[in-house]
Structure formats: C-alpha cells, structure tokens
Amino acid sequence: MAGGKQTPRQRMIGILYLVLLGLIALNVPDNLLDAFRKIQISLNNSSDNASKDIHETYASFEGSTLKDQPGRAKPIYDTAKIASATALVLDTYVQKLSAELTKAGGGYNPSIDDVDARDNLDISPRMMIEEKRADSLKILINATREKLMSLLRPKDRQGVELSLNTDDPQSTGGMPHKSWEEAYFGEGVPLGATLTNLAKIRADTKLLRTK
C-alpha cells in the first residue's frame, strides 16, 4: 500500500476512466475500447511500480531502521506487513477474476493487444452479476478497506482516504440509479471495460492518500 497524494497523471487517468465509462452506455466503438485498453495498461503499470516501490521500502527499512531501532520500528513494521498481506488477498482475487474473464473472452489477441472478445456485452453481466462474482468482490473490497483503516490510530484516520470504495455511482442526466455492481460490471458493460475496472481496483489497493 503506497502512501502520498495522487499525482496529476493519476488524477487524469481517473477522470478519463470515468468519462469513458459513461460513454459505453451510448456505443462501443473500437476507439473507445482502445482507450480503455490504454488506461488498463497504465493502471497495471502503476500497480507493478507501486509493488516494486513497496518491496524496496521494506528492504531498506529492514536493512536500516529495523536493525538500528528495533524497539520503535518493530511495531510499525509488523503493522505494515499486516496491511500488505491484507491488500494482497484482494489483489490476488482481482487478478484471478481478470484471468477468468480473459479466458471466457477467448484469451489475449496480439493483433489488437487486448482480450479477443473485448466488445462482448454478455460475458461480464453473466460472470460478474448472474454468477455473483461482483457481490463477492464488493464484500472483499469493503472488508479490505475496513481492515486497513483499523490498522491506523484513530487520530490518524481523520487525515487518510482510501481509494477503495464500492459506493453506488450518482445517476446523471435522468439515467436510472444503478448499484456499484451493475454500473461497473452489469448490462451494457463490454468485457474490455470490465477488465479496466478490475485493473483500477488493483491500483486502488496500493494507493493510500492524505485528504
């Protein structure tokens, strides 16, 4: 779980992601799916970079502060390890979901650098909504969020905001209200967008920002 405020690039990716998600209700042209794929790649890269930074931070801490000041550093280190293990459970589950969806979509197609059936509108609603995977994912996200927040001292929680959340999106333009599950994985959401949604959740597990 990485610390610090979102960078301008991360905020821009988030804004673009939300705009694209709103557009899929209108149509699913190739250029829109291409945009989702680019965001997915960027999010995955951010997740990988964050994981690398976390491992390097642990290695540095173990090699210096933990050795030099074990009495003060050990409790902090133990809490950080619990946080990492908690986030890893969610990250592993999301990667498993992505693999299952990719397989259902015909696997990776190098000619489009994406899942073969990225424009398919049936796979995500069937696997995520009808087969209740989105429900299980929501439960795990909320449990992860609660666990991570519980590791902070009460006074520290006031200044911290986790990117992870499963709030229902606000309805706009007279559109009917949708639950978090339906909005991100339900009817009308192409497989390529669902995989991008999962990539965003992976990235969010590694992002802890101050308000």
TIMI-672547 format. One record per residue (C-alpha): x, y, z; residue number from 1. Coordinates in pm, 1 decimal. Example, Ala and Ser with C-alpha at 12.3 -4.5 7.8 and 13.67 -1.06 7.14 Angstrom:
BEGIN
u, v, w, resi
1230.0, -450.0, 780.0, 1 .
1367.0, -106.0, 714.0, 2 .
This chain:
BEGIN
u, v, w, resi
0.0, 0.0, 0.0, 1 .
171.5, 313.9, -117.2, 2 .
146.9, 648.7, 52.7, 3 .
115.0, 1004.7, -71.7, 4 .
-125.1, 1214.1, -274.1, 5 .
-234.6, 1121.1, -624.3, 6 .
-13.6, 1261.9, -895.7, 7 .
-165.1, 1480.1, -1172.9, 8 .
-121.9, 1183.7, -1408.0, 9 .
-314.4, 954.3, -1174.5, 10 .
-594.0, 1209.7, -1140.7, 11 .
-610.3, 1248.9, -1519.7, 12 .
-632.8, 872.9, -1566.7, 13 .
-914.9, 861.9, -1312.9, 14 .
-1109.1, 1138.6, -1487.0, 15 .
-1064.5, 984.3, -1830.8, 16 .
-1169.6, 646.6, -1693.9, 17 .
-1496.8, 790.9, -1559.1, 18 .
-1570.9, 972.3, -1886.1, 19 .
-1517.3, 656.8, -2089.2, 20 .
-1730.6, 454.1, -1852.7, 21 .
-2014.2, 698.1, -1910.9, 22 .
-1976.1, 673.2, -2288.5, 23 .
-2013.6, 295.8, -2306.5, 24 .
-2386.7, 337.7, -2244.2, 25 .
-2406.3, 501.2, -2588.1, 26 .
-2198.1, 266.1, -2803.1, 27 .
-1887.5, 50.9, -2806.0, 28 .
-1667.5, 165.8, -3097.0, 29 .
-1314.8, 34.7, -3135.5, 30 .
-1155.2, 367.1, -3046.0, 31 .
-1341.2, 365.9, -2713.2, 32 .
-1222.1, 12.5, -2641.2, 33 .
-870.4, 116.6, -2741.3, 34 .
-890.2, 396.4, -2485.1, 35 .
-999.5, 153.8, -2213.9, 36 .
-708.7, -72.3, -2303.3, 37 .
-460.4, 214.0, -2274.1, 38 .
-597.7, 302.6, -1930.9, 39 .
-583.9, -63.1, -1829.0, 40 .
-217.2, -86.2, -1929.7, 41 .
-137.2, 236.3, -1743.1, 42 .
-317.2, 114.0, -1430.0, 43 .
-138.5, -220.2, -1442.2, 44 .
194.5, -41.7, -1480.9, 45 .
109.3, 177.7, -1182.7, 46 .
26.2, -132.3, -977.8, 47 .
351.6, -300.9, -1074.5, 48 .
554.6, 12.1, -997.5, 49 .
382.1, 52.9, -661.7, 50 .
457.0, -309.9, -575.4, 51 .
821.0, -256.2, -664.0, 52 .
838.0, 59.3, -450.5, 53 .
680.2, -124.3, -156.8, 54 .
929.6, -410.0, -177.8, 55 .
1219.4, -164.0, -196.7, 56 .
1085.6, 30.2, 101.3, 57 .
1058.3, -287.5, 306.7, 58 .
1411.2, -393.0, 210.5, 59 .
1550.6, -52.6, 306.2, 60 .
1358.4, -47.5, 635.4, 61 .
1468.7, -399.3, 723.7, 62 .
1830.3, -318.1, 646.6, 63 .
1848.6, 2.7, 847.3, 64 .
1578.4, 129.6, 1085.6, 65 .
1454.2, -214.4, 1192.6, 66 .
1809.5, -313.6, 1287.9, 67 .
1909.6, 17.2, 1444.0, 68 .
1589.9, 90.1, 1638.3, 69 .
1405.8, -243.4, 1680.5, 70 .
1203.1, -134.3, 1981.0, 71 .
1043.2, 157.3, 1796.9, 72 .
1047.8, 14.6, 1445.7, 73 .
914.6, -338.6, 1504.1, 74 .
550.6, -239.9, 1581.5, 75 .
541.8, -13.5, 1273.5, 76 .
695.5, -285.0, 1057.7, 77 .
450.5, -550.1, 1182.0, 78 .
151.6, -325.6, 1109.5, 79 .
280.9, -251.4, 760.7, 80 .
323.1, -621.9, 690.5, 81 .
-35.2, -688.5, 800.2, 82 .
-155.4, -411.4, 568.3, 83 .
40.4, -556.2, 276.4, 84 .
-91.8, -906.2, 341.6, 85 .
-448.3, -775.0, 360.9, 86 .
-415.4, -585.6, 32.6, 87 .
-251.1, -886.7, -131.6, 88 .
-558.8, -1103.1, -68.7, 89 .
-773.8, -857.1, -263.4, 90 .
-512.0, -807.2, -532.6, 91 .
-481.1, -1183.1, -584.5, 92 .
-859.5, -1223.7, -607.6, 93 .
-887.3, -944.4, -864.0, 94 .
-611.9, -1098.4, -1074.9, 95 .
-796.4, -1433.1, -1059.4, 96 .
-1117.1, -1265.0, -1178.3, 97 .
-931.4, -1094.4, -1462.0, 98 .
-781.3, -1425.5, -1572.4, 99 .
-1120.7, -1598.1, -1567.8, 100 .
-1284.5, -1318.3, -1767.8, 101 .
-998.2, -1307.7, -2016.9, 102 .
-1025.7, -1683.0, -2070.7, 103 .
-1402.3, -1655.0, -2120.6, 104 .
-1333.9, -1381.5, -2375.9, 105 .
-1111.8, -1602.1, -2588.8, 106 .
-781.3, -1505.5, -2431.5, 107 .
-533.4, -1240.1, -2533.5, 108 .
-532.3, -1140.3, -2901.6, 109 .
-193.4, -990.3, -3000.1, 110 .
-336.7, -833.7, -3315.6, 111 .
-544.9, -592.6, -3105.4, 112 .
-327.0, -610.5, -2792.2, 113 .
-636.6, -692.2, -2589.2, 114 .
-873.0, -969.5, -2491.1, 115 .
-1019.5, -1116.7, -2809.3, 116 .
-1386.2, -1053.5, -2721.9, 117 .
-1329.0, -712.6, -2570.5, 118 .
-1653.4, -576.8, -2717.4, 119 .
-1865.5, -863.4, -2582.4, 120 .
-2158.7, -737.1, -2374.6, 121 .
-2271.1, -1071.2, -2229.4, 122 .
-1965.5, -1215.7, -2053.4, 123 .
-1935.0, -955.1, -1778.5, 124 .
-2305.7, -947.7, -1681.1, 125 .
-2316.4, -1327.7, -1678.8, 126 .
-1999.1, -1392.2, -1481.0, 127 .
-1998.7, -1087.3, -1256.6, 128 .
-2370.7, -1029.2, -1194.3, 129 .
-2559.6, -1353.9, -1258.4, 130 .
-2286.5, -1570.9, -1104.4, 131 .
-2244.0, -1323.2, -815.5, 132 .
-1870.7, -1259.3, -858.5, 133 .
-1929.8, -884.4, -826.9, 134 .
-2107.4, -943.9, -495.2, 135 .
-1810.0, -1140.8, -363.4, 136 .
-1571.9, -873.5, -490.7, 137 .
-1768.7, -598.2, -318.6, 138 .
-1764.7, -786.1, 12.5, 139 .
-1388.6, -837.0, -12.5, 140 .
-1322.8, -472.4, -105.7, 141 .
-1524.3, -348.3, 191.3, 142 .
-1356.9, -594.3, 427.4, 143 .
-1015.1, -489.4, 299.2, 144 .
-1095.9, -122.9, 342.9, 145 .
-1220.0, -175.6, 698.9, 146 .
-916.0, -381.6, 791.1, 147 .
-670.2, -128.1, 650.9, 148 .
-841.5, 159.6, 828.4, 149 .
-847.7, -35.5, 1154.7, 150 .
-469.4, -59.0, 1145.9, 151 .
-444.3, 319.6, 1179.2, 152 .
-463.7, 500.1, 1508.3, 153 .
-797.4, 684.0, 1549.9, 154 .
-632.0, 1026.1, 1524.0, 155 .
-455.8, 923.9, 1202.1, 156 .
-775.4, 807.1, 1028.8, 157 .
-900.8, 1165.0, 1005.6, 158 .
-636.6, 1258.6, 750.8, 159 .
-643.0, 944.9, 536.8, 160 .
-864.8, 845.7, 247.7, 161 .
-856.2, 507.2, 76.8, 162 .
-925.3, 496.5, -295.8, 163 .
-1102.0, 164.7, -246.6, 164 .
-1478.1, 205.8, -225.1, 165 .
-1794.4, 40.8, -351.4, 166 .
-2030.5, 337.2, -333.4, 167 .
-2313.4, 334.5, -583.4, 168 .
-2243.5, 595.3, -854.2, 169 .
-2462.7, 901.0, -871.3, 170 .
-2718.9, 890.5, -1151.2, 171 .
-2688.1, 1174.7, -1400.9, 172 .
-2890.2, 1306.2, -1691.7, 173 .
-3207.2, 1134.0, -1580.8, 174 .
-3042.0, 792.0, -1604.2, 175 .
-3184.5, 525.0, -1370.5, 176 .
-2994.3, 453.4, -1049.8, 177 .
-2753.5, 162.0, -1065.6, 178 .
-2576.3, -26.0, -791.2, 179 .
-2197.5, -38.3, -785.7, 180 .
-2210.2, -392.9, -919.3, 181 .
-2443.0, -311.9, -1209.2, 182 .
-2269.0, 14.0, -1301.4, 183 .
-1922.9, -136.6, -1336.1, 184 .
-1992.6, -493.9, -1440.6, 185 .
-2356.2, -523.4, -1547.3, 186 .
-2567.8, -489.2, -1858.1, 187 .
-2409.0, -280.2, -2132.0, 188 .
-2054.6, -302.3, -1995.7, 189 .
-1817.6, -457.4, -2252.2, 190 .
-1558.8, -708.1, -2140.2, 191 .
-1274.2, -466.5, -2213.5, 192 .
-1424.0, -210.5, -1976.7, 193 .
-1474.5, -470.2, -1703.6, 194 .
-1108.2, -568.0, -1721.9, 195 .
-1017.5, -199.3, -1691.6, 196 .
-1245.9, -167.6, -1388.6, 197 .
-1062.4, -456.8, -1226.5, 198 .
-725.8, -300.7, -1310.8, 199 .
-838.9, 16.2, -1133.9, 200 .
-930.9, -180.7, -822.8, 201 .
-584.3, -339.4, -825.5, 202 .
-425.3, 3.3, -846.9, 203 .
-650.6, 132.6, -569.0, 204 .
-535.1, -141.7, -331.4, 205 .
-190.7, 16.3, -344.9, 206 .
-295.8, 378.9, -307.9, 207 .
-340.7, 544.3, 30.4, 208 .
-366.3, 921.2, 11.7, 209 .
-397.1, 1207.2, 255.2, 210 .
-702.6, 1430.0, 232.4, 211 .
